[in-house]
Amino acid sequence: MTDSGRQRVEADAAARGIQVEFVDRPQARSLGEAAELLGLSPAGIIKTLVVKRHDGTFLFALVPGDRQISWAKLRAVVGVNKLRLPEASVAFDATGYERGTITPLGSTTAWPVFADERMTGRVALGAGESGMSAFVDAAALIAAYDATVADITDELAP
């Protein structure tokens, strides 16, 4: 029997010593609405992006909700000249999670994690299942994954 996404997140968090709080939330039409429902600023919601390297491997990019990935900055930090977002089905195959629920916690493969330097405090991220968010301490998540912390984002375009 396969564990649910939440069970995978919970088990991985426990194994890594990360406290996680799961919060049910209604469906949101936007990240801003999701932040409001959770009582956060948009920066408090962390988007976990699955990024594909040219060699077919992946990495996780953790991006505050009020920012967008900077491909030039991320390529420089990773040390490659080609990166891209894969199709949803490829991201699912790489992590075992649907888009909108993706998190490094409990991923079917432990890909390297790159976190934007602005990711701080208590944050919400994908919980492995839709309709739910996982709250964690950003520093604990970063430490547990030995994440590379760098400026990998730009302000959202207007």
C-alpha positions as CSV (number, residue, x, y, z in Angstrom):
1,M,0.0,0.0,0.0
2,T,1.4,3.4,-1.0
3,D,1.5,6.1,1.6
4,S,-0.4,9.3,1.0
5,G,1.5,12.5,0.1
6,R,0.9,13.8,3.6
7,Q,2.2,10.6,5.2
8,R,5.3,10.8,3.1
9,V,5.9,14.5,4.1
10,E,5.2,13.7,7.7
11,A,7.6,10.7,7.8
12,D,10.4,12.5,6.0
13,A,10.0,15.6,8.2
14,A,10.2,13.4,11.4
15,A,13.2,11.5,10.1
16,R,15.0,14.9,9.4
17,G,13.9,16.4,12.8
18,I,11.7,19.0,11.2
19,Q,8.5,20.0,13.0
20,V,5.6,20.3,10.5
21,E,2.1,21.5,11.0
22,F,-0.5,20.6,8.4
23,V,-3.3,23.1,7.8
24,D,-6.3,22.4,5.7
25,R,-7.2,25.3,3.4
26,P,-9.9,25.9,0.9
27,Q,-9.1,26.0,-2.8
28,A,-7.6,29.4,-3.7
29,R,-7.7,31.2,-7.1
30,S,-4.3,32.8,-6.6
31,L,-1.2,32.7,-4.4
32,G,-2.4,36.0,-2.9
33,E,-5.7,34.5,-1.9
34,A,-4.0,31.4,-0.5
35,A,-1.7,33.6,1.6
36,E,-4.7,35.5,2.9
37,L,-6.5,32.2,3.8
38,L,-3.4,31.1,5.7
39,G,-2.9,34.4,7.4
40,L,0.5,35.0,5.7
41,S,2.0,37.5,3.4
42,P,2.7,36.1,-0.1
43,A,6.4,35.9,0.8
44,G,5.4,33.3,3.5
45,I,4.2,30.8,0.9
46,I,7.1,29.0,-0.6
47,K,6.7,27.7,-4.2
48,T,8.7,24.5,-4.7
49,L,9.7,24.3,-8.3
50,V,11.1,21.1,-9.9
51,V,13.8,22.2,-12.3
52,K,15.3,19.9,-14.9
53,R,19.0,20.0,-15.8
54,H,20.2,19.2,-19.3
55,D,21.5,15.8,-18.2
56,G,18.0,14.7,-17.2
57,T,18.5,15.1,-13.4
58,F,16.4,17.5,-11.3
59,L,16.7,20.0,-8.4
60,F,14.2,21.8,-6.2
61,A,14.1,25.6,-6.2
62,L,12.4,27.1,-3.2
63,V,10.9,30.5,-4.2
64,P,9.0,33.0,-1.9
65,G,5.5,33.6,-3.3
66,D,6.1,37.3,-3.9
67,R,9.1,36.5,-6.2
68,Q,9.8,34.6,-9.4
69,I,12.7,32.3,-10.3
70,S,15.6,34.1,-12.0
71,W,16.9,31.7,-14.6
72,A,20.2,33.5,-15.0
73,K,20.9,33.6,-11.2
74,L,19.9,30.0,-10.7
75,R,22.1,28.8,-13.6
76,A,25.0,30.7,-12.2
77,V,24.5,29.2,-8.7
78,V,24.0,25.6,-10.1
79,G,26.9,26.1,-12.5
80,V,25.1,25.1,-15.7
81,N,24.0,26.9,-18.8
82,K,20.6,25.1,-19.3
83,L,17.8,24.6,-16.9
84,R,14.0,24.4,-17.5
85,L,10.7,23.6,-15.9
86,P,9.6,20.1,-17.0
87,E,6.1,19.2,-18.0
88,A,3.7,18.4,-15.1
89,S,3.9,14.6,-15.8
90,V,7.7,14.7,-15.7
91,A,7.6,16.6,-12.4
92,F,5.2,14.0,-11.0
93,D,7.5,11.2,-12.1
94,A,10.5,13.0,-10.5
95,T,8.8,13.6,-7.1
96,G,5.7,11.6,-6.8
97,Y,3.7,14.8,-6.3
98,E,1.3,16.8,-8.5
99,R,2.0,20.4,-9.2
100,G,0.7,22.6,-6.4
101,T,1.5,20.0,-3.8
102,I,5.3,19.5,-4.5
103,T,7.7,19.7,-1.6
104,P,11.2,18.3,-1.1
105,L,9.8,16.5,2.0
106,G,8.9,13.0,1.1
107,S,9.8,13.3,-2.5
108,T,10.3,9.9,-4.2
109,T,13.8,11.1,-5.0
110,A,15.9,13.4,-2.8
111,W,17.0,16.0,-5.3
112,P,19.4,18.8,-4.3
113,V,17.6,21.9,-2.9
114,F,18.3,25.5,-3.8
115,A,16.6,28.1,-1.5
116,D,16.2,31.8,-2.2
117,E,18.0,33.8,0.5
118,R,14.8,35.6,1.3
119,M,13.1,32.4,2.6
120,T,13.0,32.9,6.4
121,G,10.8,32.3,9.4
122,R,7.8,30.1,9.5
123,V,6.7,29.3,6.0
124,A,4.0,27.3,4.2
125,L,4.8,24.9,1.4
126,G,3.2,22.0,-0.5
127,A,2.0,19.2,1.8
128,G,2.0,16.4,-0.7
129,E,-1.7,16.6,-1.2
130,S,-4.1,19.3,-2.5
131,G,-6.2,21.3,-0.1
132,M,-3.5,21.4,2.5
133,S,-0.4,23.3,3.4
134,A,2.6,22.3,5.5
135,F,4.1,24.9,7.9
136,V,7.8,24.5,8.7
137,D,10.6,26.7,10.0
138,A,12.6,27.8,6.9
139,A,16.0,27.5,8.7
140,A,15.2,23.9,9.8
141,L,14.2,22.9,6.3
142,I,17.3,24.5,4.8
143,A,19.6,22.8,7.3
144,A,17.9,19.4,7.0
145,Y,18.5,19.4,3.2
146,D,21.9,21.1,3.4
147,A,20.3,23.4,0.9
148,T,22.3,25.9,-1.2
149,V,21.0,29.4,-0.1
150,A,21.5,32.1,-2.6
151,D,19.8,35.0,-4.5
152,I,17.9,32.9,-7.1
153,T,14.9,35.1,-7.7
154,D,13.7,38.4,-9.1
155,E,10.7,40.6,-8.1
156,L,7.5,39.5,-9.8
157,A,6.8,41.2,-13.1
158,P,3.9,43.7,-12.8
